[in-house]
Amino acid sequence: MATLTLEELSQVLAPGQPVAGLDLGTKTIGLSVSDIGRRLATPRPVLKRVKFTQDAELLLAFAAKEKIAAFVIGLPVNMDGSAGPRVQATRAFVRSMSEKTHIPFVFWDERLSTVAAERTLIEMDVSRKKRAERIDSAAASFILQGALDRLSSLARTAGAD
C-alpha cells in the first residue's frame, strides 16, 4: 500500500491503532505518535537523517516499536499552493518507503506547521537552543493533530449517516 487519502485511511484503520506524524526535513525527520484513541498527537525524538536506507530502517523500527498503522507526512507545498522541490523530495521519499513497507502514507498540507510549532514553543518559554532541537517533532505533532482532528470529524459524519 503506498499512499491513501485521509478519507480512505479512515475506512481501513481499526480501532486502537496509533498513527504517526512525520515532518521530513533535509537533516532530520520530526516524529509524533497518536494515542490509541487517535485524539492526541505526542512528539517523539527526531531521527537524524543519514542516507535513505538507514533512515528507512530507523523509521520502520520506530513504527514496529510503536505499532504504527499509518504515517501522516507533511507535504511542504508553497503558500500559493504550488509544488516546489521539497514536495518532490517528500513524494520521492514516500515512493521509496512504499517499496519497503505495507504501512500506508497520507500526505497532509503542512503550510505554517513549523511557524505554529515555533510559536507554541516560544509561548512555553523554551530556550532557543532547545527549540532548535524540538521544532521538527513539534511540527510533526501539528501535522498529525490536524489529521487526527479530520479523522475524528470523518468518524462523526459517518456515525451520523
N, C-alpha and C positions, 0 to 999 in steps of 0.2 A: 504494500500500500504506500503510495507516495504522498500526495497532498489531497486534503479534503477541504471543503468549506466548513465553516463553523456549524452551519445547519446540518451538513452531512455527519459531522462529528457527533452532534447531539443525538443522532439516531443510533450510532454504533457504540457509544460509551455505556458501559454497565455501571450500576450504582457502586459507589465505593472505590472507583478507580481514579487515582490522582492524575493531574495533568501538569506538565512542566512548561514554564515560560522561558524563552531564550532571547537574549539581546546579543546578536552576533556582531562582534567588533573585529578589528584587524589584529588586536593584541590579546583580547580576552573574549570569553563567552560568559555573559551575565546569566545567572540561573535563578529560577524561583520555582516553587512547587505549591500546588494547591493542597488543601486538606482533603480528606476522603469525601467530604460532602460537597466539594468544589465550590466553596463560598469565599475562601480567603487565600490570597497568594502570599507566600512567605519567601523572602530572599534566602539564597544559599550562597556559599562562597563561589567566587568566579573561577572559571577554568582558564589558565594561561594557555594561549594558543601557541603551538609549536609548528606542526605541519598537519595536513588533513588526516592522515592515517592515525596519528597519535590523538588528535582532537576527537576523532570519531570514537576511538577506543575509550577515552575518558568519559565522553558523553554517554556512551552506551553502558558503561559501568555504573555511572550515576543513575541512569534510567532503570537499570536492573535493581540497584540498591533501594531506590525509592518506589519501585513497582509502577513506573510511569506508563500510562495508557496512550498518551498523545503528547506531542510537542506543539506549543503555540510559539511561533517565531516571529519576531518583529520584522516587518518589511519597511525599510527606510526610504519610503517614497519622498520626493521633494515636496515642498509646501504647495506647489501648484498642481500636485498630483502626478507629475511626470516621473518616469523611472530613470534613475541615473546608474552609475557604475556600482554603487553599493547594493542596489536592488538586484542587479545582475549577479553580483557575487553571492548574495543571500540565496537566490534561486539556484545557483550552481551548487552551493553547499547542500541544499535540500535534495537536489537531484543525486548528488554523490552519496548522501546519507541513505537515500531510499534504496540504494544497492546493498546497504549493509544491515538494514533493519526493516522489520514489518511495522514498526511503530509509525503511525501517521503523523504528518506535519500539517499545521494550519497556519497560513500567513495572516498576520494581523498588522494593520496600519499602525506604525509606531510614531507617527509625527508627534513631536513635542513630549514624548515619554521621558527622554533624558532631561529635558527642561523641568518637567513636573517632578521628577525624582530629585533633581538638584535642589529645587525649591523646598521640597519636603525635608531633605537632609539639612538644609540651612535653618529651617524653622525648628528642627530638632537640636540646633546648636552643635552639629557635628563639625569638627575641625576640617580645614581644607584638605589636609593630608588624608584623613580618614574618609572624607567624601570621595576623593580620587580612588580609594580602594573599594568603596561600596557602590559607586554610581551605576556600574553596569548591572549589578544584581538588583539594585533598586529600580532601574529602568525595566528589567525583566519582570519585576513584580507588577509594575504599572501595566505592562503589556498583558501579562497573564490576568490581572484583575479585570481589565476591560473585557477580555474574552470570557472570563467566568461570569461577569455580570450579564453578558449577552447570552450565555448558555442558560443562565437562570431565567432570563426573560423568555427564551425559546421554550423552556420547560413549562413555565406558567401558561404560555399561549397554547401549547399542546394539551395541557391539562384542562384548559377552558373549552376546548373543542369537543 
